């Protein structure tokens, strides 16, 4: 199928121009409107059969009208540029140096999404399988709450395709799962007193200090999995409250980032914290908060900050199709692996049970990093793979 690679290579310059346009719009969660509009224009120019935007602001482009429905997903929001001193190039300049395009969002994950959109261009030329409908989805608000966009798509939009292919960076490997995660709040309460006589009060921070030591000791004991790896827990924020800086703290709250491996759930993670001796002695509280935000359309939506683990069985037909499509394009067997970070798959498969897998240009180590980049050659290779996967699905 070298012919497919050649066809994809022939449209590479158009794709590079398109990718530059969207990378020059480094917009975060809830601000993606201009990016969505630019991608909508490209889909229309390519000749997608239908292009629409849902009330949350997710963009959908359809090709084909068969009864079987396949979706290819990529999020179009990005994280902040961060400290400019850590960048050696303009984060929105899209410079191409040594075969790599630099810029915030090139790898995470506009490179994958724009390649998926351009796979639609090839499919319009080559032809879609008659029994298949493909939707390319540019989803929103992933960086702040991965999966919430697809929770809305499935629950409110009633859209549930047979399979979803995620275009997050995989270094041109095929991925079939990831650890899940949850955000957890842990709180202790105390009794305020004047700072000159702390023995009159109960300091909530001291209560929390003992819990923190036990959470640190909990981390190495967490469950491990041969494929997904080990669960983890870390403290990412701590806050306290008191009547003044001259008073004993009467509250203390920490935020935990808990990564979940196979077999770990929201219930098991909460019970681990609630079972800690220091937690019970302190009479602490532990809960998973809700994330609520306003989309670029103005719609408010929320979801509990629990992002389930998911793994697609290695014998699943969609995965086998992906492996064969890879062999067809690249004349060698792919590496089948998993993401270290989290993706929309936490909701697509983890919550709603839709078979999910991934293939994307770029290396995930570039995600959220200064001097983020993507190899130019990955772009047309991703276009070729997406096109072949759809044709074989």
C-alpha positions in Angstrom: 0.0 0.0 0.0 2.9 2.4 -0.7 0.5 4.0 -3.1 -1.6 5.2 -0.1 1.5 6.8 1.5 2.2 8.5 -1.8 -1.3 9.9 -2.0 -1.0 11.2 1.5 2.4 12.7 0.8 0.9 14.5 -2.2 -1.4 16.6 0.1 1.2 17.1 2.9 1.9 20.8 2.0 -1.9 21.6 2.3 -2.0 19.8 5.6 1.1 21.7 6.9 -0.6 25.0 6.0 -3.8 24.0 7.7 -1.9 22.8 10.8 0.0 26.1 11.0 -3.3 28.0 10.9 -4.7 26.1 13.9 -1.5 26.1 15.9 -1.4 29.9 15.6 -4.6 29.8 17.7 -3.3 28.4 21.1 -6.7 28.5 22.8 -7.5 26.7 26.0 -10.6 24.9 27.3 -13.8 26.9 26.8 -12.1 29.2 24.3 -11.9 27.0 21.2 -14.4 28.9 19.1 -11.9 30.3 16.5 -10.2 26.9 16.1 -13.5 25.1 15.6 -14.5 27.7 13.0 -11.2 27.2 11.1 -11.6 23.5 11.2 -15.2 23.7 10.0 -14.1 25.8 7.1 -11.5 23.2 6.1 -14.0 20.4 6.3 -16.4 22.3 4.1 -13.6 23.1 1.6 -12.6 19.4 1.5 -16.2 18.5 0.7 -17.4 16.6 3.8 -21.0 15.4 3.3 -22.1 17.1 6.5 -20.5 19.5 9.0 -22.1 20.6 12.3 -21.4 21.9 15.7 -23.2 20.7 18.8 -24.4 22.9 21.7 -21.2 22.2 23.7 -19.1 23.3 20.7 -17.8 20.0 19.4 -17.3 19.9 15.7 -18.5 16.9 13.6 -17.7 16.2 10.0 -19.4 13.3 8.2 -18.3 11.3 5.2 -20.5 8.4 4.0 -24.0 7.3 4.9 -23.8 3.6 5.7 -25.5 2.0 8.7 -22.2 1.2 10.5 -20.7 4.2 12.3 -17.1 4.9 13.0 -15.7 8.0 14.7 -12.2 9.5 14.8 -11.7 11.9 17.7 -9.2 14.6 18.5 -9.4 17.5 20.9 -8.6 21.0 19.7 -7.9 22.8 23.0 -4.4 23.2 24.3 -2.7 23.9 27.6 -1.1 27.3 28.4 2.2 28.2 26.8 3.8 28.4 30.3 7.0 30.2 31.0 8.3 31.8 27.8 11.8 31.6 29.1 11.7 27.8 28.6 10.9 28.1 24.9 13.7 28.4 22.4 11.2 29.3 19.6 8.0 31.3 19.3 5.3 29.0 20.7 2.9 30.1 17.9 5.5 30.6 15.2 5.2 27.1 13.7 8.9 27.1 12.7 10.0 23.9 10.9 13.5 23.0 12.1 15.2 19.7 11.3 12.0 18.2 10.0 9.9 19.1 13.0 7.2 21.8 13.4 7.4 23.6 16.7 4.6 25.1 18.6 2.1 24.7 21.4 -0.5 22.1 20.3 1.5 20.7 17.4 1.8 17.3 19.1 -1.0 17.6 21.7 -2.9 17.2 19.6 -3.7 19.3 16.6 -1.3 17.3 14.5 -3.4 14.2 14.9 -6.7 16.0 14.5 -5.7 17.8 11.3 -4.3 14.6 9.9 -7.7 12.9 10.6 -9.5 15.7 8.8 -7.2 15.3 5.8 -7.8 11.6 5.8 -11.4 12.7 4.9 -9.9 14.4 1.8 -8.3 11.1 0.7 -11.5 9.2 1.4 -13.5 11.6 -0.7 -11.2 10.9 -3.6 -10.8 7.1 -3.1 -14.3 6.4 -1.9 -15.9 5.2 1.4 -17.1 1.7 2.1 -20.8 1.7 1.2 -21.9 0.3 4.6 -19.9 2.8 6.7 -20.4 6.3 8.0 -17.3 8.1 9.3 -17.5 11.1 11.7 -14.4 13.1 12.4 -14.9 14.9 15.7 -12.9 17.9 16.9 -13.8 17.8 20.6 -13.5 20.6 23.2 -12.5 21.1 26.8 -10.4 18.0 27.0 -7.4 19.5 28.7 -9.3 20.7 31.7 -11.6 17.7 31.9 -10.7 14.8 29.6 -13.8 12.9 28.5 -16.4 15.5 29.5 -16.9 16.4 25.9 -17.8 12.8 25.0 -19.9 12.4 28.1 -22.0 15.2 26.6 -21.8 13.7 23.1 -23.1 10.3 24.3 -25.6 11.4 27.0 -27.0 14.6 25.6 -26.3 14.1 21.9 -27.3 10.4 21.7 -24.3 9.7 19.5 -22.7 6.2 20.2 -20.6 4.9 17.3 -19.4 1.3 17.0 -15.8 2.3 17.6 -13.8 5.4 18.2 -10.2 5.9 17.1 -8.4 8.6 19.2 -5.7 10.7 17.5 -3.6 11.6 20.6 0.1 11.2 20.0 1.4 7.6 20.0 4.6 8.0 18.0 2.8 6.2 15.2 2.2 3.2 17.4 -1.2 1.7 18.1 -2.5 2.1 21.6 -5.3 0.2 23.3 -5.7 1.6 26.8 -4.5 3.8 29.6 -4.6 4.1 33.3 -7.6 6.1 34.7 -7.5 8.8 37.2 -9.6 10.7 39.7 -9.3 14.0 41.6 -9.9 13.7 45.3 -10.3 16.3 48.0 -9.3 15.4 51.6 -10.3 17.8 54.4 -9.6 18.1 58.1 -11.4 20.4 60.5 -10.0 22.2 63.6 -10.8 24.8 66.2 -9.4 28.3 65.9 -7.6 30.0 68.8 -5.3 32.9 69.1 -1.9 32.2 67.7 -0.3 33.2 71.0 -1.9 30.3 72.7 -2.3 27.5 70.2 -2.9 24.9 72.9 -6.4 26.4 73.2 -7.3 25.3 69.7 -7.1 22.3 67.4 -4.9 22.8 64.4 -6.3 21.3 61.2 -2.9 21.5 59.5 -1.3 19.3 62.1 -4.1 16.8 61.6 -3.5 16.8 57.9 0.3 16.4 58.3 -0.2 12.9 59.7 -2.5 12.0 56.9 0.0 13.3 54.3 2.7 11.0 55.7 0.4 8.0 55.4 -0.6 9.0 51.8 3.1 9.1 50.9 3.5 5.6 52.4 0.4 4.4 50.5 1.9 5.2 47.1 4.4 2.3 46.8 1.7 -0.2 48.0 -0.7 0.6 45.3 -1.8 -2.1 42.8 0.4 -2.9 39.7 -0.7 -4.3 36.3 1.5 -6.0 33.8 0.1 -4.0 30.9 -1.0 -0.6 32.3 1.6 -0.3 35.0 1.2 0.9 38.6 -1.4 3.0 40.3 -0.1 6.2 41.9 -1.1 9.0 44.2 0.4 12.4 44.9 -0.6 15.6 46.6 -0.9 18.5 44.1 -2.3 21.3 46.2 -2.8 22.2 49.9 -4.9 25.0 51.4 -5.8 26.0 54.9 -8.2 28.5 56.5 -8.2 30.4 59.8 -9.7 33.7 61.1 -6.3 35.4 60.5 -2.6 34.7 60.2 -2.5 35.1 64.0 -4.8 32.2 64.6 -4.8 28.4 64.7 -6.0 26.9 61.3 -9.5 25.6 61.6 -9.5 23.9 58.2 -7.1 22.2 55.8 -7.8 20.7 52.4 -5.5 18.9 50.0 -6.0 17.8 46.4 -4.9 14.4 45.3 -4.0 13.3 41.8 -4.8 9.5 41.8 -3.9 7.4 38.8 -5.9 4.2 38.6 -4.5 0.9 37.1 -6.6 -2.1 36.2 -9.0 -3.1 38.9 -8.9 0.2 40.7 -12.1 2.2 40.9 -13.5 5.4 42.5 -14.8 3.3 45.4 -11.5 1.5 46.0 -9.5 4.7 45.9 -11.8 6.5 48.3 -11.8 3.6 50.7 -8.0 3.5 50.7 -7.9 7.1 52.0 -10.8 6.7 54.4 -9.1 3.6 55.9 -5.9 5.4 56.8 -5.5 5.5 60.6 -4.6 9.2 60.7 -7.7 10.0 58.5 -10.0 8.1 60.9 -8.3 9.7 64.0 -8.7 13.1 62.5 -12.4 12.6 61.5 -11.5 13.6 58.0 -13.6 13.9 54.9 -12.8 12.6 51.4 -14.7 13.1 48.2 -14.4 13.3 44.4 -15.4 16.9 43.3 -17.4 17.8 40.2 -15.9 19.8 37.3 -18.1 22.5 35.9 -17.3 24.9 33.2 -18.7 27.1 30.4 -18.0 26.0 26.8 -17.1 28.5 24.1 -20.8 28.3 23.1 -21.8 29.6 26.5 -23.3 26.3 27.6 -22.4 25.1 31.1 -21.8 21.4 31.7 -20.4 19.4 34.5 -19.0 15.9 35.3 -17.6 14.2 38.3 -13.8 14.3 38.2 -13.6 10.5 37.8 -11.9 9.1 34.7 -12.1 5.3 34.5 -9.4 3.0 33.4 -9.9 1.3 30.1 -8.3 -1.4 28.0 -9.4 -2.8 24.6 -8.9 -6.5 24.4 -6.0 -7.4 22.2 -8.2 -9.7 20.2 -10.9 -7.1 19.5 -11.8 -6.9 15.8 -11.2 -3.2 15.6 -7.7 -3.6 17.0 -6.9 -6.4 14.6 -8.1 -4.2 11.7 -5.8 -1.5 12.9 -2.8 -3.9 13.1 -3.5 -5.2 9.6 -4.0 -1.7 8.3 -0.6 -0.7 9.8 1.0 -3.7 8.1 -0.6 -2.8 4.8 0.8 0.8 5.0 4.2 0.3 6.6 5.0 -3.4 5.7 5.9 -4.3 9.3 4.1 -5.1 12.5 3.2 -2.2 14.8 4.0 -1.8 18.4 0.8 -2.1 20.4 1.0 -0.2 23.7 -0.8 2.2 26.0 -0.7 5.9 26.9 1.0 7.1 30.0 -1.4 10.1 30.2 -5.2 10.3 30.1 -7.4 10.8 27.0 -11.1 11.1 26.1 -11.1 7.3 26.2 -11.8 7.5 29.9 -15.4 8.4 29.0 -15.7 6.9 25.5 -14.8 3.4 26.6 -14.2 3.7 30.4 -17.6 5.0 31.1 -19.8 4.3 28.0 -18.2 1.0 26.9 -17.6 2.1 23.2 -14.6 0.1 21.9 -11.7 2.6 21.6 -8.1 2.5 20.4 -5.5 5.1 19.4 -3.0 6.1 16.7 -1.4 9.5 16.4 1.5 11.4 15.1 4.1 12.8 17.5 5.6 11.5 20.7 3.6 12.0 23.9 6.7 13.2 25.8 6.2 16.4 23.9 2.7 17.0 25.4 2.6 20.0 27.7 6.3 20.5 27.3 8.2 23.7 26.3 9.4 23.5 22.7 6.6 21.1 21.8 7.1 19.7 18.3 5.9 17.1 15.8 7.8 15.4 13.0 6.5 16.6 9.7 6.8 13.1 8.2 4.4 11.8 10.9 1.6 13.9 9.4 1.2 12.2 6.0 1.9 8.8 7.6 -1.0 9.4 10.0 -3.3 10.4 7.1 -2.4 7.2 5.2 -3.1 5.1 8.3 -6.4 6.7 9.1 -7.5 6.3 5.5 -6.5 2.6 5.4 -8.1 1.9 8.7 -11.4 3.3 7.6 -11.3 1.4 4.3 -10.6 -1.8 6.1 -13.0 -1.3 9.0 
